[in-house]
Every structure is written in structure tokens, then in C-alpha cells.
Amino acid sequence: MTEPNFFDKVYAVVKLIPEGRVTTYGAIARFIGSPQSSRMVGWALNSTKHLPNWIPAHRVVNRIGLLTGKMHFQNSNTMVELLESEGILIENNRISNFKQVFWDPNFEIDAD
């Protein structure tokens, strides 16, 4: 069996983010063993719109809670609408309660 590629590793982590929680590009990069690859995580998430199965890419934001990837969704409000529908508070394209809703795969996922 072949080792999953970088994008597949990103998708596997993103699928685990619980509804109403968010994580960051950097947290995902650290979890999959490529701590310098935050930007590449963003590239992987940008390509999710071409996949047959839905990936909750709206739950991934930058390190201070900014919705930096929102321009890659169907329209400029899609990411905000998806997050707000999960109870996440957004103000000026930033998650207001970021510390409360932050989900870190490095602590939440058992790597065994």
C-alpha cells in the first residue's frame, strides 16, 4: 500500500475537525509532519472544490483567526455563512471567539 500524499493527509485531518470548531493551516502542517508547509495546506484546501466528496475547508483559518481563504469559496460570503451556521462568531472576517473554538489536531488526535 502506498503512503498518502501531502494533500490526502491534509484532507484526512480537515475531515476530523468537529462542527463548530476551527483549526489553522499551521496546526495541520505541524500535525502531518511538515511544519514549514502552512501555505501548501492552503493550496490543498483550495483544490477541495474539485473533489467528489465534501471537505469542510471552511473550518481552516490563519493563525489569528482571519478568514484568509474566503475568496476561494463559491462567493465571498460562503465561508462566513458556513461558519456562522455552526455557531462561530465572525466580525470583520475574523473569528471573534477564536481561542474558544480553536481545535488543535496535535492535541485532539491520537497519533497512535
Buried (B, 14 or more C-beta within 10 A) or exposed (E): EEEEEBBEBBBBBBEBBEEEBBBBBBBBBBBBEBEEBBEBBBEBBBBBEEEEEEBBBBBBBBEEBBBBBBEBBEEEEBBBBBBEEBEBEBEEBBBEBBEEBBBBBEEBEEEE
